[in-house]
Amino acid sequence: MFSKRRLILFGSITFILFFLLGIRLYYIQIIKHPTYSEMALRQRSREISLNPKRGTIYDRNLNPITNSELVNLLIIPKDIIKNDNELNRIVLSHTVLTNKEYYELLNSSTNLLKIPLREKFNIDKYKNNIFFAEMVERYNNKSLLSHVIGYINKSENIGEAGIEKVYDEFLRSSNEKSLVIEYDKNRKIVLNGSEYVNEISDPNNPTGVKLTIDLKIQEIVEDIMDKEKTRGAVIVADVENGNILAMASRPNFDQDEIEKYLDDDKMALYNKAIQVGYPPGSIFKIVVLIAALEDGLDVEEEFYCPGYEEINNIRIKCTGIHGNIDLEEAFSLSCNSAFIQIGKKVGAEKIIELAKRLNFGEKIKTGLLEENAGRLPEGDNIKGPAIGNISIGQGMIEATPLQITNLLMIIANRGIQKHLTIVDSITNNKGQSIKEFIKEPNKNVISSSVADIVYDYLITVVKEGTGRNIDVKDIGGAGGKTGSAEAVLYNDVTIHGWFSGFFPENNPKYVITVFAEEGHSGSKSAAPVFEKISKEICNIYPLY
């Protein structure tokens, strides 16, 4: 009886063990088969990433700005191609690489070459050694919006600048697609053995960023800057909501070749729209005018311009000899003499105090980390003859194109500040917004009565003043201010050109700021760029 019980127990234990072993074998051979097959494949193969290991950055219409460029890729062992003149000739005729880049690749240390092609080619002789695939590039071939998007440290997949840096924690969480190339014992590519491998993250995870940028407007801005050879920056903003629709800086840079620009003396890696402060020149007369009107200046008051103004034996030249001139004429013709006289009446402290209220000397905080706060003079630097430079936007005053855009936005909105922003939301990998950003509330920073006067004066600038050379009939008229600012650049004295304005003149929809580095004259170098950009915007988005 005892031995029978032991036999039953032993049999039961044996059955359980075999049952568990069966479950284990089923788990390994059936459930985990894809995983172990992939691991085995990787041991005798090489993995090639076919898409960036980062999420997509979109424009406001969910057009992808990154991860949108498809490239035909030829994958081939170097020893197959290196000494084969016929194959070299065929590949070279199809590749997008220059001859120099191609031969540098042939002489590189890598054994498996990845050669981008314009199109695939067919040649049976090499069919067992060639593999074609489609690869997604991180950045487009124009480096569009490069200064806003920024760039990454490729080896560590970490954002180094721009949106890539600010939202790195989200952008690093993304789907990955790889091509695993299998070799036989002779190290030849096994075409049927090679396969695509996808690593899919949770579709609800935050993996992308949606910007307020309009890709069509951005392309217009960059194309015109390049055609006009404008070195500097341009910003386009939506008057109604404060969204930045375009932001460009020149010179541009290749986001895949950052090391080429590290010692660039033209500051190619700097986003000049936000990252560098420049003397605003006569555009700062808008601030002086507002301060004077708030201080009670009579709009009927007249001034006398002999062609210069003297302060403590320092003579500051005017833009002309205007003689007797009223306030609106002084503003539209950018009369230095009249504005220095106005500055003396108002006083430097009130002008600088107002400038701070209008966000000069502090960051606008659009969503980019690199923003420069600009500079305003203080202490002893606003005393005595300093009022001469302050009144005409020179000396120690520095502003970014973004701060100038903010100023014109306030006037276009009749005294109300609408927070400028460039980031709309965080998205999942389908582009659906899962976290929207709440904007700072609008605030009234100057009275509507003062804003109305400045608004009308800006229209006069374009109709009769320093901006009269641009043709704005087709865009419903415009208002704006030119500026020519003396500065030191690359250790040489130069003149920068500015124009910032709104259009159409009634119920404006857009503010555009153009900064032309070494432009010498705002009316000649910056205002025409404003005209061209505004007309092209109206071609794709008719006003009426």
C-alpha positions in Angstrom: 0.0 0.0 0.0 2.8 2.4 0.9 4.8 1.6 -2.2 1.7 2.2 -4.4 1.2 5.6 -2.8 4.8 6.5 -3.5 4.5 5.3 -7.0 1.4 7.6 -7.5 3.3 10.5 -6.0 6.3 9.9 -8.1 4.1 9.7 -11.2 2.3 12.9 -10.3 5.5 14.8 -9.8 6.9 13.4 -13.1 3.7 14.4 -14.9 3.9 18.0 -13.5 7.5 18.3 -14.4 6.9 17.2 -17.9 3.9 19.4 -18.1 5.9 22.5 -17.0 8.7 21.5 -19.4 6.2 21.4 -22.2 4.9 24.8 -21.3 8.4 26.1 -21.2 9.2 24.6 -24.6 6.0 26.0 -26.0 6.9 29.5 -24.6 10.4 29.3 -26.1 9.6 27.8 -29.4 6.3 29.4 -30.2 5.8 32.6 -28.2 9.4 33.7 -28.0 10.3 32.4 -31.4 10.3 35.9 -33.1 12.5 37.3 -30.4 15.1 34.6 -30.4 15.1 34.4 -34.2 15.8 38.1 -34.3 18.6 37.7 -31.7 20.1 34.9 -33.7 19.8 37.0 -36.9 21.5 39.9 -35.3 24.5 37.7 -34.3 25.3 36.9 -37.9 24.2 40.2 -39.4 24.5 44.0 -39.3 21.6 46.3 -38.3 21.1 49.6 -40.3 18.7 52.2 -38.9 16.3 53.3 -41.6 14.7 56.2 -39.8 15.8 58.7 -37.2 15.5 57.5 -33.6 13.5 60.7 -32.8 9.9 61.8 -33.1 8.6 64.1 -35.8 8.5 67.9 -35.6 5.4 69.3 -37.4 4.2 72.7 -38.7 0.9 74.1 -37.7 -0.9 72.1 -40.5 0.8 68.9 -39.4 3.2 68.9 -42.3 6.3 67.0 -41.1 9.4 69.3 -40.9 11.7 66.5 -39.8 11.5 62.8 -40.8 10.1 63.7 -44.2 12.9 63.2 -46.6 13.1 59.7 -48.3 16.4 58.5 -49.7 17.1 55.5 -51.9 19.9 53.6 -50.2 22.4 51.2 -51.8 23.9 48.8 -49.3 27.0 46.9 -50.4 30.2 45.4 -48.9 33.2 47.7 -49.8 35.4 44.9 -51.1 32.8 44.2 -53.8 32.8 47.7 -55.2 36.2 49.2 -54.4 38.2 47.7 -57.2 35.4 47.2 -59.7 35.5 50.1 -62.2 32.3 49.1 -64.0 30.3 49.1 -60.8 31.9 52.3 -59.6 30.9 54.0 -62.8 27.3 52.8 -62.4 26.9 53.7 -58.8 28.6 57.1 -59.2 26.2 58.0 -62.0 23.2 57.3 -59.7 24.4 58.6 -56.4 23.5 62.1 -54.9 27.0 62.3 -53.5 29.6 64.5 -55.2 32.7 62.7 -56.6 34.7 63.9 -53.7 32.2 62.6 -51.1 31.8 59.3 -53.0 35.5 58.5 -53.0 35.9 59.6 -49.4 33.2 57.0 -48.5 35.1 54.4 -50.6 38.2 55.1 -48.6 36.5 55.2 -45.2 37.1 52.5 -42.5 33.6 51.0 -42.7 33.2 47.7 -44.5 29.6 48.0 -45.4 28.8 51.0 -47.5 25.5 53.0 -47.4 25.3 55.0 -50.6 22.4 57.4 -51.2 21.0 57.3 -54.7 18.8 59.5 -56.9 17.2 56.3 -58.2 17.7 52.5 -58.0 19.6 50.7 -60.8 19.4 47.1 -62.0 22.4 44.9 -62.9 22.1 41.1 -62.6 25.9 40.6 -62.2 25.8 42.1 -58.7 22.3 41.0 -57.5 23.7 38.7 -54.8 25.8 41.5 -53.3 23.5 44.5 -53.5 20.7 45.6 -51.3 18.3 48.5 -51.8 16.3 50.2 -49.1 14.4 53.4 -48.4 15.8 55.5 -45.6 14.2 58.5 -43.9 16.5 61.4 -43.2 16.1 63.5 -40.1 16.5 66.8 -41.8 15.4 68.0 -45.3 17.9 68.7 -47.9 17.3 72.5 -47.8 18.0 72.7 -44.0 14.6 74.5 -43.8 13.9 76.1 -40.4 17.3 74.9 -39.2 17.9 77.5 -36.6 14.5 76.8 -34.9 14.7 73.0 -35.2 18.3 73.0 -34.0 20.5 69.8 -34.2 21.5 66.7 -32.3 24.5 64.9 -31.1 24.2 61.9 -33.4 26.3 59.5 -31.4 24.2 60.0 -28.3 20.9 61.0 -30.0 20.7 64.0 -27.7 19.3 67.4 -28.8 22.0 70.1 -28.7 20.1 73.2 -29.8 16.7 74.6 -30.7 13.5 72.5 -30.5 15.7 69.4 -30.6 17.1 70.4 -27.2 14.1 71.9 -25.5 11.9 68.9 -26.2 14.6 66.2 -26.2 12.9 64.0 -23.6 9.8 63.6 -25.9 11.6 63.4 -29.2 13.8 60.6 -28.1 10.8 58.3 -27.5 9.9 57.2 -31.0 9.3 54.2 -33.3 12.4 52.8 -34.9 12.7 50.9 -38.2 15.9 49.0 -39.0 17.1 46.8 -41.8 19.0 43.7 -40.5 21.4 42.5 -43.2 22.2 38.8 -42.9 25.5 37.4 -44.2 26.4 33.8 -45.3 29.6 32.1 -44.2 31.5 33.9 -47.0 30.3 37.3 -45.8 28.0 37.7 -48.8 24.6 39.4 -48.3 21.8 36.9 -48.0 19.0 38.8 -49.7 16.2 36.5 -48.6 17.6 36.4 -45.1 17.6 40.1 -44.5 14.6 41.7 -43.0 13.1 44.8 -41.6 12.6 45.1 -37.9 10.3 47.5 -36.2 10.5 48.6 -32.5 7.1 50.2 -31.8 6.5 52.4 -28.8 3.1 53.1 -27.2 1.2 55.1 -29.7 -0.1 57.3 -26.9 3.3 58.3 -25.7 4.4 61.9 -26.3 6.9 61.6 -29.2 6.5 64.7 -31.4 6.2 68.5 -31.3 3.8 70.7 -33.3 5.0 74.2 -34.0 3.0 77.3 -34.9 5.3 77.6 -38.0 3.6 77.6 -41.4 5.9 75.6 -43.7 4.6 77.4 -46.8 5.4 80.8 -45.4 8.7 79.6 -44.0 9.7 78.5 -47.5 8.7 81.9 -48.9 10.8 83.7 -46.3 13.9 81.5 -46.8 13.7 81.6 -50.6 13.5 85.4 -50.7 16.3 85.8 -48.2 18.5 83.7 -50.3 17.6 85.4 -53.6 18.1 88.8 -52.1 21.3 87.6 -50.3 20.0 89.0 -47.1 22.2 88.1 -44.1 20.4 88.6 -40.9 16.9 87.5 -39.8 13.2 87.6 -40.7 10.2 86.9 -38.5 6.5 86.6 -39.6 3.8 86.7 -36.8 0.1 86.3 -36.8 -1.4 89.5 -35.4 -4.6 87.9 -34.1 -3.0 85.2 -31.9 0.7 85.9 -31.6 1.7 82.7 -33.3 5.1 82.9 -35.1 4.5 81.7 -38.6 8.1 81.9 -39.9 11.5 82.5 -38.4 14.7 82.4 -40.5 18.3 83.4 -40.0 21.1 83.7 -42.4 23.7 82.4 -43.1 22.2 78.9 -42.9 23.9 75.7 -41.9 23.7 72.0 -42.7 22.3 70.2 -39.6 24.1 67.0 -40.6 27.5 68.7 -40.7 27.6 70.9 -37.6 31.4 70.6 -37.1 31.9 72.6 -40.3 30.4 75.7 -38.6 32.0 75.7 -35.2 34.6 78.3 -36.1 32.4 80.2 -38.6 33.0 83.9 -38.4 29.6 84.8 -39.8 27.8 83.2 -36.8 26.0 80.6 -39.0 24.9 78.5 -36.0 23.3 81.6 -34.2 19.6 82.2 -34.6 19.9 85.9 -35.3 16.1 86.3 -34.9 16.4 85.7 -31.2 20.0 85.0 -30.2 21.8 88.2 -31.0 21.1 91.8 -29.9 21.6 94.7 -32.3 21.2 98.4 -32.1 17.6 99.0 -33.2 18.3 102.5 -34.7 15.3 104.5 -35.8 12.8 101.7 -35.0 13.4 102.7 -31.4 11.8 106.0 -32.2 8.5 104.2 -31.8 9.3 103.8 -28.1 10.4 107.4 -27.8 7.2 108.5 -29.5 5.0 106.5 -27.2 6.8 107.8 -24.1 6.4 111.4 -25.3 2.7 110.9 -26.0 2.1 109.3 -22.6 4.0 112.3 -21.1 1.5 114.7 -22.7 3.4 115.8 -25.9 1.0 117.8 -28.2 0.8 116.2 -31.6 0.6 119.6 -33.1 4.0 120.6 -31.8 6.7 121.6 -34.3 10.4 121.2 -34.3 13.3 122.7 -36.2 15.9 120.5 -37.8 19.1 122.2 -39.1 20.5 118.8 -40.2 22.1 118.0 -36.8 21.6 118.2 -33.1 24.3 119.1 -30.5 24.5 117.8 -27.0 27.4 118.9 -24.8 29.5 119.7 -27.9 28.7 116.3 -29.4 27.1 116.8 -32.9 24.7 114.0 -34.1 23.8 114.2 -37.7 20.2 114.0 -39.0 19.0 112.1 -42.0 18.5 115.4 -43.8 17.9 119.1 -43.3 14.2 119.2 -42.5 13.8 122.8 -41.2 10.4 123.3 -39.5 8.7 119.9 -39.1 5.7 118.6 -37.1 5.6 115.4 -35.1 4.1 113.1 -37.8 6.6 114.4 -40.4 9.5 114.0 -37.9 8.5 110.4 -37.3 7.8 109.4 -41.0 11.0 111.0 -42.2 12.9 109.6 -39.2 14.3 113.1 -38.1 17.1 112.6 -35.6 17.1 116.3 -34.6 13.4 116.3 -33.7 13.6 113.1 -31.8 16.6 114.1 -29.8 14.7 117.3 -28.8 11.7 115.1 -27.9 14.0 112.8 -25.9 15.4 115.8 -23.9 11.8 116.8 -23.0 10.7 113.4 -21.9 13.9 112.3 -20.2 15.9 109.1 -20.5 14.4 107.5 -17.4 10.8 107.6 -18.7 12.0 106.2 -22.1 13.9 103.3 -20.6 11.0 102.6 -18.2 8.6 102.3 -21.1 11.1 100.2 -23.1 11.1 97.7 -20.2 7.3 97.7 -20.2 7.4 96.8 -23.9 9.7 93.8 -23.1 13.1 95.3 -24.2 15.9 94.1 -22.0 14.1 90.9 -21.2 13.2 87.6 -22.9 10.0 87.2 -24.8 10.0 83.4 -24.0 8.6 81.9 -27.2 9.7 78.4 -26.4 13.4 78.5 -27.5 16.2 78.4 -24.9 18.7 80.4 -26.8 16.8 83.7 -26.6 18.9 86.8 -25.9 17.4 89.5 -23.5 19.0 92.3 -25.4 20.3 95.3 -23.5 19.1 98.6 -22.1 21.4 101.3 -20.6 21.0 102.0 -16.9 22.6 104.1 -14.1 25.1 106.6 -15.3 24.6 105.4 -18.8 21.3 107.2 -19.1 22.6 110.5 -17.8 23.7 113.7 -19.6 24.5 113.4 -23.3 23.4 109.7 -23.4 19.9 111.0 -24.2 21.2 111.7 -27.7 21.8 108.0 -28.5 18.8 106.8 -26.5 16.5 109.0 -28.6 17.6 107.4 -31.9 18.1 103.8 -30.7 21.9 103.8 -30.7 24.6 103.5 -28.0 24.1 100.8 -25.4 20.6 99.8 -26.6 20.4 96.4 -28.2 17.3 94.5 -29.3 16.6 91.2 -31.1 14.3 91.0 -34.2 11.9 89.1 -31.9 11.7 92.1 -29.5 11.0 94.4 -32.5 8.3 92.1 -33.7 6.7 92.2 -30.3 6.7 96.0 -30.4 5.0 96.1 -33.8 2.5 93.4 -32.6 1.5 95.7 -29.7 0.8 98.6 -32.1 -1.0 96.4 -34.6 -3.2 95.2 -31.7 -3.8 98.8 -30.6 -1.9 98.6 -27.3 -2.6 95.0 -26.4 0.3 92.5 -26.0 -0.3 89.0 -27.3 2.3 86.5 -26.2 4.5 85.5 -29.1 5.0 81.7 -29.3 6.5 79.1 -31.6 5.3 75.9 -30.0 1.7 74.7 -30.2 1.6 71.3 -28.5 3.2 67.9 -27.8 1.9 65.1 -30.0 1.9 61.4 -30.2 3.5 59.5 -33.2 0.4 60.1 -35.3 0.7 63.9 -34.9 -2.3 64.1 -32.6 -1.9 66.8 -29.9 -1.9 65.3 -26.4 -0.6 68.3 -24.5 -1.4 71.8 -25.6 0.5 74.8 -24.2 -1.5 77.5 -22.4 -0.5 81.0 -23.5 0.1 83.9 -21.2 -3.0 86.1 -21.1 -3.2 89.2 -23.3 -2.4 92.4 -21.4 -2.9 96.1 -22.2 0.6 97.7 -22.1 -0.2 101.1 -23.7 -3.5 103.0 -24.1 -5.5 102.5 -27.2 -5.5 106.3 -27.8 -1.7 106.4 -27.9 -1.5 103.2 -29.9 -3.9 104.7 -32.5 -1.7 107.7 -33.1 1.4 105.5 -33.5 -0.5 103.1 -35.8 -1.5 106.0 -38.1 2.0 107.4 -38.1 3.4 104.0 -39.2 1.1 104.0 -42.2 2.3 107.5 -43.0 5.9 106.2 -43.0 5.0 103.8 -45.8 2.9 106.3 -47.7 5.0 109.4 -47.5 8.1 108.7 -45.4 11.2 106.6 -45.4 9.2 103.5 -46.5 7.5 105.1 -49.5 9.6 103.3 -52.0 7.9 99.9 -51.5 4.7 99.0 -53.4 2.0 97.8 -51.0 -1.1 98.4 -53.0 -1.6 94.7 -53.7 -1.5 93.8 -50.0 -4.0 96.4 -48.9 -1.5 98.9 -47.7 0.9 98.6 -44.8 2.4 100.4 -41.8 5.9 100.1 -40.6 9.2 101.7 -39.6 12.6 101.7 -41.2 15.8 101.7 -39.2 19.5 102.2 -40.0 21.7 101.4 -37.1 25.4 102.0 -36.7 27.2 99.1 -35.1 30.5 97.2 -34.7 30.4 93.8 -36.5 33.4 91.5 -36.8 35.6 94.4 -35.4 34.5 96.8 -38.2 32.0 99.7 -38.1 29.0 99.0 -40.2 25.3 100.0 -40.7 22.5 97.4 -40.2 19.1 97.8 -42.0 15.8 97.3 -40.3 12.1 97.3 -41.4 9.3 96.1 -39.3 5.7 96.5 -40.2 2.1 95.2 -40.4 -0.3 94.6 -43.3 -2.9 95.2 -44.5 -3.2 98.7 -43.1 -6.8 98.1 -42.0 -7.3 95.1 -39.7 -3.7 93.8 -40.1 -3.2 90.0 -40.3 0.6 89.8 -40.2 3.6 91.5 -38.7 6.9 91.0 -40.5 10.3 92.1 -39.2 13.3 92.1 -41.5 16.8 92.6 -40.2 19.6 93.0 -42.8 23.1 92.6 -41.3 25.4 95.2 -43.0 22.4 96.4 -45.0 23.4 100.0 -44.7 19.9 101.3 -45.1 16.6 99.9 -43.8 14.6 101.5 -46.7 16.9 99.9 -49.3 17.9 96.6 -47.8 15.1 95.6 -45.5 11.9 97.2 -46.7 12.0 95.6 -50.2 12.3 92.1 -48.5 9.2 93.0 -46.5 7.4 93.8 -49.7 8.4 90.6 -51.5 7.5 88.4 -48.6 4.1 90.0 -47.9 3.1 89.7 -51.6 4.1 86.1 -51.7 2.1 85.4 -48.5 -1.0 87.0 -50.1 -0.5 84.8 -53.2 -1.0 81.6 -51.2 -3.3 83.1 -48.5 -5.5 85.8 -50.2 -6.5 88.5 -47.8 -10.0 88.8 -49.1 
